[in-house]
Amino acid sequence: MKIAIIGAGFSGCNLYNNLKEKYEDITIFEKSRGVGGRLSTKYIEDKFIDYGTSSLIPVTDDLKFFCLDLAKNGVLKAKYDEFIPKDGINKICKFLIDENNLLTNTKITKAENTNNKWTLEDENHNTYEDFDLLFITIPAPQILQMKIELPDSFKEKLSFIKYDSIFSLILYTNENLKLNENKLYENPDIKDIINNSKKYLYKDFSSYVIHSSKEFANCVNEKSKDEICEIFLDNFDDDTKELIEKFTIIPHLWKYAFAKTSLDMPYFLNEEKNLGICGDYFSHNNVEASLLSSELLGNIDYK
């Protein structure tokens, strides 16, 4: 059986992990240059910068056991009720899949089912054919942007899924520079600051990730990353802005960072079309929902 998964974030990679014991021919299509989605890591030579989710704090037993298993395999390390990555948060997704089955920089824009076989087409009009099963794990608005036949009732449900955006400022330098985090938190546009160097105990590398509030990002998420960066920096006092500009600055916008609403169902499955959809907006709207949704969909026996 030949299987396609669209999206190599946590949902897509965990779905792959649950399917791989029963099926060998699985291809994951990812529009970005690497796996992870919100569990993303930027590599600066031998240094790691986690610029999305920084760590996992399980609420449910399902996620706790999942994290404990990753800790046993050297992917995470436990610190009280928090699980911290040892070598980049995206190692979670890398651990779950065989990267030989991953196609990056491949944005699927069209999916068509003919004679119970799926044909996919990417934005460069390359086609990928003869898939028996298709799974989609990308955010709801991106599914609605694809050319794919879905039941009208389900498309209507997807249209009600709304997201909060987050803007992130990635900072790094080989100099020993320190930000005044207490002062930064006085800025209402800032939600969180991750001292990445402290997290990984780097001594010759300074790195911070500054995450905006959802209120700020939601107001500017139609602008370019550079435009948002300029607006964001203009809200700092001159001394702070001058210090930040001593770092290498990389802006990043998570347009679909957190689902604000969810569907009252664990996943979507159209057995007639051999089409499944899962993600963090099924049953709940968080990483636990993503884990459960992908596990339930991945544990079904498909024929």
N, C-alpha and C positions, 0 to 999 in steps of 0.2 A: 504494500500500500504506500502510495506516494503522498506526502503531506507537506503543505505550505503553511507557515506561520508568518503573519505580517506584524512586525514590531518586536524589537529585541530589548524591551524594557523588562522590568521585573516580572510582569504577567506573562509575556511571551517566553522568557527564558525558563520560568518555573513550569509553564505548560510543556515546553520541550522536555524538561527533566522528568515530568510525569508520563510523557508519551514514549520516551526513548527505550524503556524496558520492553515494550511490545512492538514498536515499529522502528525500522532502521533508516528508511528513506525520508528524512525530514530536512526541509530547507527553511531557514529563517531569513526574512527580508527586512532590512533596517535602513531607513532613510539617512541616518547619521553615519559618522565614520567609525562608530564603536557601539558596544552594548551598554546598557545601563538605564537609559531614560533618566529619571530623577536620581538614580543611583549611579551618577557619572563621576569619573575621575579624570583630571587633566594631568598629563605627565610632563614635568619639566626636568629633562635628563633623568636622574634616578630618584626624583622627588615626586610625591603624590599630592594633588590638590583635589579634595572632594568638594565639588562646587554645587551639588544638589543636596540630597539627604546626607547628613554627616555621620549618623549612627542610627541604630535601631533600638527602640525602647518598646518591647512587646507589651501589649495589653491583654491579648488572648493567649491561651495555652498553645494554640496552633503555631503562632509566630514564635513563642518562646522555645518550643521544641525544635522548630526550624533553625533558630539562631544557635541553639545548643549544638545541633548537628554540625553547623558551619564552624562553630568554635572547635569541635573535635577534629575537624578537617583543616584547621589552621587558617581559615578565612577570616574569622572574627575572634575577638577576645572579649571576655565578659568583665565588666567593671560595674559592680553592684547590679542594678536592674537594666543597665545599658550595655549594648553590644557594639564594640568599636572595630572598624576594619583594621587588619594588620598591614595590608599593602594596597590600600585603595578600596573604596566602597564598591567599585564596579567589578571587583573580584568575585562578588556574590554571583552576578550574572554569568561571569566567565566560568565559574565553577559548575554552573548548572547545565551548560551546553558544551557541545563539541564545535569549536570555532571553525572547523573544516566545513561545517554545514551552514555557515553564516555568510550572507551576502550584504555587505555594508554599502553605503552611498547608493542605495537602490530604493527609490521611493515608488511604491506601487500605487498607480492612479486608477487602474481599471481591473476588474475581475469579472469574468463571464463564465457561466456554467452551461456547457453544451454536452448532451449525451452523458450526463453524470461525471464529466471531467471539467476541472477548472483550468482556465487559461488566464494568466496574469500579464499585465502590461505596465512597465514603469514609465516615468516621466520622459525618458529618452526614446520611448516606443520600442524598447526591447521586450520580447515576449518570453514567457516561461509557461510551459504547457504540461498537460496530462497529470494534473494533481487530482487525487481521489478525494482528499479532504482539504478544506481551507479553514484556517483559524485566524481571526483578526483580534489584535490585542491593543490597538492604538486608541487614543482618546475619541470620544463620541463625535465631536465636530469634524475630526479628520475622516472618520468613516463616512459621514454624510457628504464630504467633499469628493469621495471616490465615486467612480462610475461602477455601481454594483446594484443588482436587483435585490431589494429587501422588501419584506411585507410592509405595507403602508402603516399598519398599526405599530410595528416596531420602530420604523423611521420616526414616527411621531413621538414615541417614547424617548428616542435618542435626542430629539430636538429639545427636550426639556432638561437635558443634562447640562448644567452650567459649571463653569470653572473660575477659580481665582487664579490670577497670575502672580508671579514673583519675579522681580528683577534682582540679579545677583552681580556683584562687583568682585571679580577675582583679582587679587593683588599678590605679587611676589617680587622678591629681590634677593640677591646674594649678600646684600648689606644687612647689618643688624639694626633693623628699624622696628619700632614698637608704636602701635596706635593706642591712644587713650580710649579704651573701650567704654569706660563709664561716661566719658564726655560724648562719645558717639551715640550711646543709647538715649541721650537727651533729645536726639533728633527723632521726631515722630514718624518719619518715613522709614526708619530702620527697625526691622523686626528681630534680626538675629545676627550675631557676629561670631564666626568660627575662626579661632586662632589655629590655623592648620599646622604651623610649625610646632606649637606646644603639643598638639595632638599626636604628632609623629616624632616628637623629641628631636627636631632638627636644630642644630647649633649654628650652622653656616648658611641658613636659608630662612628668610622671613616671609610668611605667607598668611594672608587673611582672606576670608570670603565674607562679604557683607551682603546680607539678604534684606531686601526692602520689605515694607509692609505690603499686604495684599491690596490695601486701599490705594497706595501709591501706584503699584503696578497695574491695577485694573484701569486706572485713569489714563495710562500712557501706552497700553499694550498694542496699539495700532501703529506706533512710531517705530523707527529703526532702533537697533541697539545703541548706536552711537548717539542718536538724538536723546534717548532716555538717559544715557550716561551723563550727558552734558547737563540735563535738567537735575539729575540726582546729585551731581557734584556741586551744582550751584546752591544747593540747600545746606552745604557745610560752611562753617566759618573759614576765613582765609587761611588761618594757621593749619587747620585740619586738611583743607584742600591742598595746600602746599606740600604737606607731608605725604598725602596719598599719591600725589603726582610724582613722587620720587620712586614709587613702585612701578613695575610693569602692570598695566591695567587691561583687563579683558572683561568686557561687559557681556552678560548673558541674560536673555529673557526666557523664562519658563512661562509661555503663554497659557498652557494647560497644566498648571502646577498641581492644583488640588480640586477634585470634583466637589462641588458644593451640594449637589443633590445625587440621589442614587435610585436605581431601579429596584422594585420589589421582586427580584428574581436572582438566583445565584449565577446565572449565565444565560446566554441565548444559544439555542441549538435548533437548526432546521435539518432534520434527518433526511428529508427528501432531497435537499440540495447538498447535503454533506458540508454544512457551514456552521461553524461555531464562533461565538464572540465572548470574550471575558475581559475583565479589567477591574479597576478600583472603583467603578461606579455601579457595581452589582451588589445588592443587599446592603452594603455600607459604602462609605466613601473614604477609604484609607488603605494603608499598605496591607492590613489584615484582610480586607475585602479582596485585594488583588491576589493575595496568597490563596485564600479559600476558593475564589472563583476559578483560578487557573488549575488548582488541584482537582476540584470537582469535575471540571470539563475534561481534564487530562486523564482521569481515572475511568472514564466510560470506555467500554469495549466497542470499537468501531469495526464494521464489517463491510 
